[in-house]
Amino acid sequence: MVSYIFFSPLGGRLSKTQRKSDIMFWSKCSELLIFILACAGFLLHNIYIALFCVFAVGLISTLFSPSKYGLIRDIGGDEGISFGTGTLEMFTFLGVLIGTFLAALVSDNYSFWLFASVLIGVSLMQLVSSRLLGKVQETQTIEVKHDTLNPFTFFVQSFKWAKTIPNSNIIVLGLAIFWMIGSFIQMNLTVHCVKVLGMTNTQTGIIMDISGLGIGIGSILTGVWSRKKVQLGFTPIGSVGMMICFAVLFLLKPSGIFFSTMVFLVSFFCGMYMVPLSSWVQHSVEGRLQGDMLAYSNFIIFLLILVSSGIFGPFVKLLDTNALWILLLGIILFMQIVLLRRVKEMGQKTLELFKKITGVR
């Protein structure tokens, strides 16, 4: 998280001055070296090496993230943004799903060689896939003259610049709220499943996988349903779905299959809420300046994730893991009210979708 806050400006600069496909490839080359070093850290039982590798992987992710999202428009054009974003998010959370399950499995049945095989194997697959991307037809790179790499100056400048683009700041905040809620859900499941529901690490990993699967399916279906448009009308539908699920989790305190079903549904609606906002952020700026908007969005996202990490411990200690669901309901309710008041297009698109779904004229 710290790397995204301090190095997002550099990620934005690289996506403007370098070929984005090259950044993707060299990022994966660097990750392979980092994973090899991480294996050495586990073999030597050296926590400092392991922690350095965690930071280094976060840094690499920070640097290539604006280029990764920026390639969606380069590959599919404006019409491909919603579908491309939905597909990318689906595979992202599919990766989270598989990774969470493997982490829990390795944790319960630890073997260094099993751990190393998974880590190096995944890294090699990433490297091959980035090379298969080939040379995408990208927009012309630009020279930077007044860019800053100071994260605090970058935030102030980006905020002022985004104010010149109608609705940008509020939609970036709305997108960041999704990741904040996702962070809360992940932390809460980790504690709630073990301490309240009495699950093992592997069983908790399965619940985390169900959450990742829900977001992935919600993301890809929203991308398909958007039909080559940035369809902001899906975001309020996702918000309402999340709020209903949070209320059920808080009031009924489910367990077993019922709990798993509610985790899947809340995650599904999270994906529906997020994809239109992420697509809008990518669509809001033309050419290489898109990198600045994506870097600014990353900065806000991980600032709120950092905030969620600071809030979670004291909140759960003061109340309990079940009470967190009502906090999340309040956060998403507040954010959706603000979005509907500030982004007039969103309310109009939601009404159009409602009429289309119900057949009302």
N, C-alpha and C positions, 0 to 999 in steps of 0.2 A: 504493500500500500504506500509506503514512504517513497518508493521509487517513482510511482505514478504522480505523486504530488511534486516532487523535486525535478523530475526529468521529462515531464510531459512537454515542456517547451522545446526540448531537443528533439523529441519524437515528431512534433509538428514541423520543425525545420527540416528534418531529414525527408519527410514526405513531400516537401516542396522542392528541395534541391537535388534529390537523387531519384533514380528509377525505383518505383515502389516494389516491383517484382524482385529487384536485386536486394533491397532491404530485407524482404521476406527470406530469400535464400541465405544471405549471410547471417541473419538472426538465428536460423536453424543450425547453421554450422557452429555458431558460438554456443548454442544450447547443448550440442553434442559434447563439446569440451567441458562445459559446466557439469553435465550429468556424469561424465567420467570422473571429474574431481569430486563430485558428491559421493560416488561409490567408494572412492578412496577414503573420504571422511567417515563413512559408515564402517568400512573395514578396519580403520584405525580407532574407531569409537571417539572421533574428534568432533565435538559439538560445534567448535568455531568454524571448521571447514564446512560443516553442514549448513550452519546459519549463513555463512558467506554465499553459499550456492543458492540458498533460498532468495537472498537479496539479488544475486546476479540474474537469476531467472526472471524475477520481477522487473529488473532493469531492462532486460531484453524484450520482455512483453511490452513495456512502456514505449520503447523505441520503435517497435514494428506495428503497434496497434493502429495509429493513424493511417499507415500505408495499407494495412490489411483491409480496413473498412473502405479506404479510398479506392481500392481496386474494384469494388463492387460496381461502381458507376462506369469505370473504364471498361469492364468486361461486358456489362449488360445494358449500359446507357441508363437514362432516367427511368425508362419503363421497367428496368430490371432491378431497381433499388429495393422495393418492398419484398419481392420474391427472393432476391439475393440476400437481403438482411435476414429474412426468416430462415432461409437455408443455412446461412452461416451460424446463426444463433442455435439452430437445431443441432448442428454438428458440434458446436462449442459445448452445449450442455450434454450431448451424447458423450463427449470426451470427459466431462465432469462426472457423468454417471458411471462410466467404465472405470475412471480413475479412483472415484470414491469407493467403489466395490473392491477393486484390486488392493487399495490401501488398507481397507478393513480386513481383507483376506490375508494379506501379507503380515498385518499387525498380529492377527491371531495365530498365524503359522509362520513366524519369522524365520527366514533363511537369507543370508547375505546374497547368495547366488541367485535366488529367486528375485530378490529386490533388484539386483544389478541387471538381471536379464530383462525385467519389465522396463526399467528406466532407460537402458541403452536401446532396447528394441523399439520403444515408442519414439525415442529421439531419431533413430534411423528412418522410421516411417515418415516422420515430419520432414526430414531432410530430402527424402526421395520425392514426396508430394510437392514440396516447394520448387524442386527442380523441374518437375513435370508441368508446373505452371507455365514455363516458357517465357517468351517475350510478349507481354501484353501490350496492345496499342495504347499508350498512356498519353495524357496531356503533357504539353511542353513544361519542362522544369523551369523554375524561376530563380532569380538571384534575390538574396535577402540583404536588406540594407539597414533596417532599423529594428530587427527582431531582437528580443532579449531572451536570455536563458535563465534569468533570475525568476524563480517561480512566483514570487509575490508580485513583482512588476508585471509579469506575464498575465497573472490573474486580473489585475487592475486594467491593463490595456485590452485584454480580451473581453472583459465585461463591458467596457465602453464601446468597443467595436461591435459587439453583439447587439448593443442597444440600437445600432443603426439598422439592424435587420429585424423587422417586426416579429415579435413573439419568440425570438431566439433564446433569450435568457430564461424565460419561464419554461420553455420546452426542454432545454438542457437540464434545468432543475427537476422537471418531471421525470426525465430519464434517470437522473441520478437517484431519485427517490426509489425507483424500481430496484436498483442495485443495493441501496441501503436496506430495503425490505428483504431482499434476497439474502443479504448478509445476516440480518436478524433471524430469518427463518433457519439458515444453516446452523448458526450458533445455538439457537433454541432447540432444534432437533437433536443436536449432539448431546445436550444436557438432558432434555425431556425424555428422550427414548431410553436412556440408561437409568436415570434416577427415578423417574416416575413410572415408566412402563416396564422397567427391569430387563431391557434388551441387552444382548451382547454387542461387541463392536461390529461383528459381521451383520447382525440383524439391523443395527443402526445404519450400517453402510447400505443395506437394501432400501431402507426408508429414504436415505439421501438419494439413492438412485431413482426411486420413484419420483422424488421432487425434480431431479434433473430431467427425467423422461417427460414429466408434465410440462415443464417450460419448453423443452424441445418440440413437443407436439403442438403446443399452443403457438409457438413461434412460426413453424413451417406452415401450419394451417392458416394463420393470419396472413402470411406472405402470399399464399395461394389465393385466399379469399379477396385480397386487396386488388387482384386483377390489374397488375401493371400500374397501380396508382399508389400514392402515399395516402393511405386511408385513415385519417385521424379519428374517424368515428368508432373504431374498434377499441380505442383506449378507455372511454367511459364504460363500455360494456365489460372490459377486463376489470376495471375498478369495482363495479358493482358485484361481479362474481367473486372477487377477492374478499370484499367486505362481508358477503353472505357466508363464505367459508370460514373467515376469522370468527364471526359471531357463533357459528356452529361449534367450532373448536373450543371457544371460551365457555359457552353455555352447557354443552353436552359432555365435554371432557372425554371424547371417544378413545377407544383403544382397539388394537387388533386390525381387522380388515377395514372397519369403519374409519379408523384413524388414517390408515394408508390411503383410503379413497379420498378423504378430505385433503391430505397432503398433495395428492395428485391434482385435484381440482383447483386448489389455490395456486399451485404452480402453473397449471394450464392457463388460468386467467392472468397470471403474471406475464406469461409470454405474449398473450393477446394485448395486454396493456403496453408492453415495452416496444414491440416491433414497429408500430406506427411512429412512435417518438424517435427511435433510432433512425428510421428511414427519413424522417423529416430533417433531422440534424445533417444527414449526408446530402440531402437534396437542397438545403438552404443556401449553399455557397457553390459557385461555379469554379471549375479549374482547380489549380493547385492550392488556392486559398482554403479549400476544403480541409486541408491538413491542419490549419489553425483552429477551425471550428471543432474538429475531432479531438485535437489535443486539449482544447479548452474543456470540452465535454468530459474527457478522461480525468482531467484535474478535478472537476466538481464531483464526479462519480466517486473517486477514491477519497476525496476529502470527506464525503458523507459516510463512506464505508468505515473510515477511521473514526468518525464520530459515533457510528453504531457500535463499534468495538468498545469505545469508552463508556457508552451508556449501558450496554448489555449486562455487564457484571453487577454493578450497583443496583440496577432495576430488578434483576432476578433475585438478588440477595435480599432486597427490601420486600419484594412481593413473592412471586414464584414464576415458573416457566409458563403456566397457563395464563397468567395475567398479561403476558407479553402479546398474546393474540389481540387483546382489546386495544393495546397501544398501537399495533400495526393497523388495526381498523381505523383508529383516529387519524393516523398519519395519512393513509391513502384517501380517506374522506376529505380531509383538509386540502390535500394536493389536487384532488379532482375538482373540488369547488373552485379553486384558484384557476385551474386550467380552463374550465368552462367559462369563467368570467373574463379571462384575459384573451383566450384564443377563440374568437367567435366562430371560426370555421369548424372547430371541433363539435360544437353543439349542433350546427347545421348538418354535418356529416353523420352524426349519431342519429339524428332524426330521420335522415334519408335511409340509413341502414335499418332502423326500426320499422319504417314503413315498408321497406322491401322485404324484410323477414316476415312481417305479419300480414302483408298484402293490403294494408290500410292505405288509402289515397288521401 
